[in-house]
Amino acid sequence: MAEIEVFTWGDVLMFFLTIFGVFGVSVGAWWIYNTIYGTLWQTKKTLKDRGVEKGEDGVWRIKTDKTLSHETEVDKTQRGFVKAMGASSFGNTSKGKKGGKAE
């Protein structure tokens, strides 16, 4: 009876190369994923330390140290209205002309 070889050394070598190849691709994919995720996490942490944060609803929030009182807000609003009136054509009367632009 003839001997039947089930596995040759080439078959065993190719088996281990395949196993190591699949393992290598898996480890490489895991490493790339961790690198990208770690970079994103670090960026988010850095922004949070600087006072910029993205909320649960997707809105970016910036932390400020300024607190304005009601009086300060009213003053700023009134200054804005005064500037707007000064820039408008009907509030700009020069040299006796009514409603005309300054020359």
Buried (B, 14 or more C-beta within 10 A) or exposed (E): EEEEEEEEEEEEEEEEEEEEEEEEEEEEEEEEEEEEEEEEEEEEEEBEEEEEBEEEEEEEEEEEEEEEEEEEEEEEEEEEEEEEEEEEEEEBEEEEEEEEEEE
